Amino acid sequence: MANIDKTYPGVHALKGVDFELNASEIHVLLGENGAGKSTLIKILSGAEQMDSGSISMNGEPADISSPIHAKELGICTVYQEFMLVPQLTVAENIHLGIDVTSNGMVDWNEIHRRSRAVLDRLGFEIDVEDRVGRLSVHEQQVVEIAKALALDAKVLILDEPTAALTDKETERLFEILAGLCEAGVGIIYISHNLEEVKRIGDRATVLRDGNKVATVNLKDTSIDELPRLMVGEEIKEPYPKVKVKKGDKLLSVQNCSDADGRYTNISFDLHAGEIVSFAGLLGSGNEDFVRSLLGLRKLAEGRIELLGQPYAARTPSEAIEAGLFYLPADRKSEGLILTMSVADNATLSAMQQYASYGFLSYGEQIKDCEAYKQKLDIKTPSLDTLSMFLSGGNQQKVMIARSLNASSKIIIFNEPTRGVDIRAKVEIYKLLNQLVEEGAGVIFISQELSEMVGMSDRILVWRDGKIVETVERKDANKEMVLGLITGA
């Protein structure tokens, strides 16, 4: 890709960017949210057209006109949000858009044979006749990669591929990618996890504000140098935890179990000024318990008190009214209404306070949202901008603004830094500090152990539906917490 330029209304997204990929190489694309990574990938994938520049493959010009054309050229993209049809089988998803017929009829035997062959190549035993909606996140990702192999991909683009994976699943993915490289596939890898980038990548190209800053050999580049290239300055405190005096008890959980056995005998307290993390593998029970706090799962036994009063929300709206707010891991499908404005999303949970005689007081709404925009440093052209056009980090801030607008005393963050860049991560950590300094209590769920160790006052370790250990901040380190989570 040579001298790629792209402008949207009000945004010069790419400014003469060069990028190259070799066969059998993992080339990492780095940059903050809004740096231009997604735009560059969309152009290579045929989803967007460049304003100027050129693309060539194997030395020949490639005028990529559409996603279908890109796939015909052997360029396949696995997006962070999977492009699968959950109602269809594994084999049907793998062969979407691929003509496999015999005598004018769909040759299902051949489709199943080819699907099994490509999954065998990846080293996975998945029933090709199983519906994709029944698969785990990791298995769905394998199906996405299998789709690319079924098209004989020469270039595989992976966007935040480990964001929803456990450590074990991540290791398996890395083994798959190593095998693909040995087979001559070139891989473009996008991630904000610098530890895995350093481990798996060969080269990295860094974008900043639509410009190419540098292309470096990762084996010759320290992990501390990458953030400086990305943001233009050194990140001195990646986990800027502040010490806050513990205040009144906000939440008391006593001997709680659910009817399905997803969690049993859960007890803990949360005080004002505390950040308490839930550490556990997927399926450990911590997220099921949170759903009970929101009224989405039924509590069979135990007692919960919120602000000193018995608490048993039947719906998320009742939880919000009681002072408890939840920011989901999947902000795009569960957190935000992407076709609504920044202002409407930020005030969605307390819209009644802007109602006057059945009409919305737009002036008061914008006044409050402007204050949140300044306080949280939300980068948006205007408060009327649709939320779908914001970067991931700024979408996260809009959800935080909604929790502030709802005057919540307890805020549960589920993977708040997933898919956001290193500077946005630090800004979110500072917002956590700000919330607890103002008297809130925070529950923090993450698959990234480093940030839990770096930002928590206490870590509650979940395993097999139980809290098996409570680790104080002074005693916590990543290796010890990982051992407790896995039972090693």
C-alpha positions in Angstrom: 0.0 0.0 0.0 1.6 3.3 -1.2 0.8 6.9 -0.3 -2.8 6.0 0.9 -4.9 9.0 1.5 -8.5 9.2 2.8 -10.7 12.0 4.0 -14.1 11.9 5.6 -16.2 15.0 6.4 -14.2 16.9 8.9 -11.6 14.2 9.4 -8.4 13.6 7.4 -8.1 9.9 8.4 -5.0 8.8 6.4 -2.3 11.1 5.2 -0.1 9.4 2.6 0.4 6.2 4.5 2.7 3.4 3.2 2.4 -0.2 4.4 3.8 -3.5 3.3 3.4 -7.1 4.2 5.5 -10.1 3.3 4.5 -13.7 3.1 5.1 -15.8 6.3 5.1 -12.6 8.3 3.0 -11.2 11.2 3.0 -7.5 10.7 1.4 -5.6 13.6 -0.5 -2.4 13.0 -0.3 -0.1 16.1 -1.9 3.2 17.0 -4.3 4.9 19.3 -8.0 4.8 18.7 -8.6 7.2 15.8 -5.1 6.9 14.5 -6.2 5.5 11.1 -5.8 1.7 11.6 -9.4 0.8 10.9 -9.6 3.0 7.8 -6.4 1.5 6.3 -7.8 -2.0 6.9 -11.2 -1.2 5.4 -9.5 0.1 2.3 -7.4 -3.1 2.0 -10.5 -5.1 2.6 -12.5 -3.3 0.0 -15.0 -1.9 2.5 -13.8 1.7 1.8 -12.3 3.4 -1.3 -9.1 5.5 -0.9 -9.0 9.0 -2.2 -5.6 8.5 -3.6 -2.7 6.1 -3.5 -2.1 2.6 -4.9 -2.2 -1.0 -3.8 -0.2 -3.9 -5.4 0.0 -7.6 -4.7 2.9 -9.7 -5.9 4.1 -6.7 -7.8 0.9 -6.3 -9.8 -1.6 -3.4 -9.3 -4.7 -4.3 -7.3 -7.6 -2.0 -7.6 -9.8 -3.4 -4.8 -13.3 -2.4 -5.5 -15.3 -4.4 -2.9 -15.0 -6.9 -0.1 -15.9 -9.7 -2.6 -13.1 -8.5 -4.9 -10.7 -8.5 -1.9 -11.6 -12.1 -1.0 -11.1 -13.1 -4.7 -7.6 -11.7 -4.4 -7.0 -13.7 -1.2 -7.4 -10.9 1.3 -9.6 -12.0 4.3 -10.5 -10.0 7.4 -11.6 -11.3 10.8 -13.1 -8.3 12.6 -13.4 -7.9 16.3 -17.2 -8.3 15.9 -17.6 -11.6 14.1 -19.3 -11.7 10.7 -21.1 -15.0 11.3 -24.7 -16.1 10.9 -25.6 -17.8 14.2 -28.6 -19.7 12.8 -26.5 -21.4 10.2 -24.2 -24.4 10.7 -20.4 -24.2 10.9 -20.1 -25.7 7.4 -22.7 -23.2 6.0 -20.8 -20.2 7.5 -17.4 -21.4 6.2 -18.8 -21.7 2.7 -20.9 -18.5 2.6 -20.3 -17.0 -0.9 -18.4 -20.1 -2.1 -20.1 -22.0 -4.9 -20.0 -25.7 -4.2 -22.4 -27.5 -6.5 -22.8 -30.7 -8.4 -25.2 -31.0 -11.4 -26.7 -27.6 -10.4 -27.4 -28.7 -6.8 -25.6 -27.8 -3.6 -23.1 -30.5 -2.8 -23.5 -30.8 0.9 -21.2 -33.8 1.2 -18.4 -31.8 -0.4 -19.1 -28.8 1.7 -18.9 -30.9 4.9 -15.7 -32.6 3.6 -14.0 -29.3 2.8 -15.1 -27.8 6.2 -13.7 -30.8 8.1 -10.5 -30.5 6.1 -9.9 -26.9 6.9 -10.8 -27.3 10.6 -8.3 -30.3 10.7 -5.7 -28.0 9.2 -6.3 -25.6 12.2 -6.2 -28.5 14.6 -9.7 -28.2 15.9 -12.5 -30.8 16.3 -15.7 -28.8 15.8 -18.9 -30.5 14.5 -19.4 -28.9 11.1 -23.1 -29.5 11.4 -23.4 -27.7 14.7 -25.1 -24.2 14.6 -22.6 -21.4 15.1 -24.8 -19.7 17.8 -24.1 -22.7 20.1 -20.3 -22.3 19.9 -18.0 -20.5 22.4 -16.4 -17.2 21.4 -13.1 -19.0 20.7 -14.7 -21.6 18.5 -16.5 -18.9 16.6 -13.2 -17.2 16.0 -11.8 -20.5 14.6 -14.7 -20.6 12.2 -13.9 -17.1 11.1 -10.3 -18.1 10.3 -11.6 -21.3 8.6 -13.7 -19.1 6.3 -10.5 -17.3 5.3 -8.6 -20.6 4.7 -11.6 -22.0 2.6 -11.0 -19.0 0.3 -7.3 -19.8 0.1 -6.3 -16.6 1.9 -2.9 -15.1 1.1 -3.4 -12.1 3.5 -5.2 -12.6 6.8 -6.2 -9.5 8.8 -7.0 -10.0 12.5 -8.6 -7.1 14.5 -8.2 -7.5 18.3 -8.3 -11.3 18.0 -7.6 -12.0 21.7 -9.9 -9.4 23.2 -12.5 -12.0 24.3 -10.2 -15.0 24.8 -8.8 -16.6 27.9 -5.1 -17.1 28.2 -5.4 -20.7 27.2 -7.4 -19.9 24.1 -4.9 -17.1 23.2 -2.1 -19.7 23.3 -4.0 -21.9 20.9 -4.7 -19.0 18.6 -0.9 -18.2 18.5 -0.2 -21.8 17.5 -2.7 -21.5 14.7 -1.1 -18.3 13.4 2.4 -19.8 13.6 1.1 -22.7 11.4 -0.4 -20.3 8.9 2.8 -18.3 8.6 4.7 -21.6 7.9 2.3 -22.2 5.1 3.1 -18.8 3.6 0.2 -16.7 4.7 0.9 -13.0 5.5 -0.9 -11.8 8.7 -1.8 -8.2 9.6 -2.4 -8.2 13.4 -4.1 -5.3 15.2 -4.0 -5.2 19.0 -3.6 -2.9 21.9 -2.0 -5.6 24.0 1.7 -4.7 23.7 2.9 -7.8 25.5 1.4 -10.1 23.0 2.4 -7.8 20.1 6.0 -8.1 21.2 5.7 -11.8 21.5 4.0 -12.7 18.3 4.9 -10.0 15.8 7.8 -9.7 13.4 7.4 -6.0 12.4 5.1 -3.2 13.6 3.9 -0.2 11.7 2.8 2.7 14.0 0.2 5.2 12.9 -0.5 8.5 14.7 -3.2 11.0 13.7 -3.4 9.5 10.2 0.3 9.5 9.6 2.8 6.7 9.5 5.3 7.3 12.3 7.6 4.3 11.9 8.0 0.7 10.9 10.2 -1.3 13.4 11.5 -4.8 13.8 9.9 -5.9 17.1 12.8 -8.1 18.2 15.0 -5.0 18.2 12.4 -2.7 19.9 11.7 -2.6 23.6 8.1 -2.8 24.8 8.5 0.6 26.5 9.4 2.2 23.1 6.1 1.2 21.5 3.8 3.5 23.6 6.1 6.5 22.9 5.8 5.9 19.2 2.0 5.5 19.4 1.3 8.6 21.5 4.3 10.8 20.9 5.3 10.8 24.5 6.4 8.5 27.3 3.6 6.8 29.4 5.2 7.1 32.8 2.4 5.6 34.9 0.4 2.9 33.0 -1.6 2.1 36.2 -2.0 5.5 38.0 -3.7 4.1 41.2 -4.4 6.6 43.9 -5.0 5.7 47.6 -8.4 6.7 48.8 -9.6 6.4 52.4 -12.2 3.6 52.7 -15.7 5.1 53.4 -19.1 3.7 54.4 -20.2 0.2 53.4 -22.2 0.5 50.1 -22.8 -3.1 49.3 -23.1 -6.2 51.5 -23.4 -9.7 50.0 -24.1 -12.5 52.3 -24.1 -16.3 51.4 -25.6 -15.8 48.0 -26.3 -18.7 45.6 -28.3 -18.9 42.4 -30.9 -21.5 41.4 -28.7 -23.1 38.6 -25.6 -23.5 40.6 -23.6 -21.0 38.6 -22.3 -19.5 41.8 -22.6 -20.6 45.5 -22.2 -19.1 48.9 -20.9 -15.7 47.7 -20.0 -13.2 50.5 -18.2 -9.9 50.3 -18.5 -6.1 51.1 -17.8 -3.1 49.0 -17.0 0.3 50.6 -17.0 3.8 49.2 -13.6 4.7 47.9 -12.8 1.0 46.9 -12.0 -0.6 43.6 -12.6 -4.4 44.0 -11.8 -6.7 41.1 -13.5 -10.0 40.2 -10.7 -12.2 38.8 -11.7 -15.5 37.1 -11.8 -17.4 33.9 -14.8 -17.2 31.6 -17.6 -19.3 33.3 -16.2 -18.9 36.8 -19.5 -17.5 38.0 -18.5 -13.8 38.5 -20.5 -12.5 35.5 -23.5 -14.7 36.5 -23.5 -13.1 39.9 -23.4 -9.6 38.4 -26.4 -10.5 36.3 -28.2 -11.3 39.5 -27.3 -7.9 40.9 -28.9 -6.4 37.8 -32.1 -8.5 38.1 -31.3 -10.7 35.1 -30.7 -13.9 37.1 -32.7 -15.1 40.1 -31.1 -15.3 43.5 -32.0 -18.6 45.3 -30.4 -18.0 48.6 -28.6 -15.3 50.6 -29.1 -11.6 51.3 -27.9 -8.4 49.6 -27.9 -4.9 51.2 -27.4 -1.8 49.1 -26.7 1.5 51.0 -27.9 -0.2 54.2 -31.2 -1.4 52.8 -32.4 -4.8 51.6 -31.8 -5.0 47.8 -33.4 -7.3 45.2 -33.7 -5.7 41.8 -36.0 -7.3 39.3 -34.8 -5.4 36.3 -31.7 -3.3 35.3 -33.8 -0.1 35.5 -34.6 -0.9 39.2 -30.9 -1.5 39.8 -30.1 2.0 38.3 -32.8 3.6 40.4 -31.3 2.0 43.5 -27.8 3.4 42.7 -26.1 0.5 40.9 -24.9 0.9 37.4 -23.3 -1.7 35.0 -21.1 -1.0 32.0 -21.1 -4.1 29.8 -18.1 -5.6 28.0 -19.8 -5.4 24.6 -20.4 -1.7 24.4 -21.6 -1.8 20.8 -24.4 -4.4 21.2 -25.2 -4.1 24.9 -24.0 -0.7 26.1 -24.7 2.0 23.4 -27.5 2.6 20.9 -25.1 3.4 18.1 -27.7 5.2 16.0 -28.4 7.7 18.8 -26.4 10.8 19.5 -23.7 11.2 22.1 -26.0 13.4 24.2 -28.9 10.9 24.1 -26.7 7.9 25.0 -25.0 9.8 27.8 -28.4 10.7 29.4 -30.4 7.6 28.5 -30.6 6.2 32.0 -32.0 9.4 33.6 -34.0 10.9 30.7 -36.9 11.7 32.9 -35.0 14.4 34.7 -35.0 16.4 31.3 -38.7 15.9 30.7 -41.0 18.9 31.1 -44.8 18.4 30.4 -44.0 15.4 28.2 -41.3 17.2 26.2 -37.5 16.9 26.3 -35.6 19.9 27.6 -32.9 19.8 25.1 -31.0 22.8 26.5 -30.7 21.2 30.0 -29.6 17.9 28.4 -26.9 19.6 26.3 -25.8 21.7 29.3 -25.2 18.5 31.4 -23.6 16.6 28.5 -21.2 19.4 27.8 -20.0 19.2 31.4 -19.5 15.4 31.1 -17.7 16.0 27.8 -15.2 18.4 29.5 -14.9 16.2 32.6 -14.2 13.0 30.8 -12.4 14.5 27.8 -14.8 12.9 25.3 -13.5 13.6 21.8 -16.4 14.2 19.5 -17.2 16.7 16.8 -20.4 17.6 18.6 -22.8 16.2 21.1 -25.2 15.5 18.2 -22.7 13.2 16.6 -24.0 9.6 16.3 -22.2 7.3 18.8 -21.2 4.9 16.0 -18.7 7.4 14.7 -16.7 7.6 17.9 -13.6 5.6 18.6 -13.8 2.7 21.1 -12.2 4.7 23.9 -14.6 7.6 23.5 -17.6 5.2 23.3 -16.5 3.9 26.6 -16.4 7.4 28.1 -20.0 8.1 26.9 -21.1 5.0 28.9 -19.2 6.4 31.9 -21.0 9.7 31.4 -24.3 7.8 31.6 -23.3 6.3 34.9 -22.4 9.7 36.3 -25.7 11.1 35.0 -27.6 8.4 36.8 -25.9 9.5 40.1 -24.7 5.9 40.7 -23.0 5.0 44.0 -21.8 1.5 42.7 -20.5 1.1 39.2 -19.6 -2.3 37.7 -17.1 -2.1 34.9 -16.9 -5.3 32.7 -13.8 -5.2 30.5 -13.7 -1.3 30.4 -10.4 -1.2 28.4 -11.2 -3.9 25.8 -10.2 -2.6 22.4 -9.0 0.8 23.5 -5.5 2.2 23.1 -2.9 2.7 25.8 -3.5 6.4 26.4 -7.3 5.8 26.5 -6.7 3.0 29.0 -4.8 5.4 31.3 -7.6 7.9 31.0 -10.1 5.2 32.0 -8.0 4.2 35.0 -7.9 7.9 36.0 -11.7 8.0 35.8 -11.9 5.0 38.1 -9.8 7.0 40.6 -12.0 10.0 40.2 -15.2 8.0 40.8 -13.9 6.5 44.1 -12.5 9.8 45.2 -16.0 11.2 44.9 -17.4 8.4 47.1 -18.4 5.7 44.7 -17.5 2.0 44.9 -16.2 0.2 41.8 -16.4 -3.4 40.9 -13.9 -4.2 38.1 -14.0 -7.3 35.8 -11.2 -8.0 33.4 -9.3 -10.8 31.6 -6.2 -8.6 31.7 -4.5 -9.4 35.0 -2.0 -6.6 34.9 -4.6 -3.9 35.1 -6.5 -5.7 37.9 -3.3 -5.9 39.9 -2.4 -2.3 39.0 -5.7 -0.7 39.8 -7.4 -2.8 42.6 -7.6 -2.3 46.3 -8.7 -6.0 46.7 -9.0 -8.8 44.2 -11.7 -11.5 44.7 -10.6 -14.6 42.9 -13.5 -16.7 41.4 -13.2 -20.3 40.5 -16.0 -22.9 39.8 -18.7 -20.5 41.0 -17.0 -19.6 44.3 -14.8 -16.9 45.7 -11.7 -19.0 46.6 -9.4 -16.2 47.8 -9.3 -12.5 48.6 -6.0 -10.8 47.7 -5.1 -7.4 49.2 -3.3 -4.9 46.9 0.0 -5.1 48.8 0.1 -8.8 48.3 -1.0 -9.0 44.7 1.1 -9.9 41.6 0.1 -11.2 38.2 1.7 -14.6 38.5 0.1 -15.3 42.0 -3.4 -14.2 40.8 -3.1 -16.4 37.7 -2.2 -19.4 39.8 -5.2 -18.8 42.0 -7.6 -18.4 39.1 -6.5 -21.6 37.4 -6.0 -23.6 40.6 -2.4 -24.2 39.7 
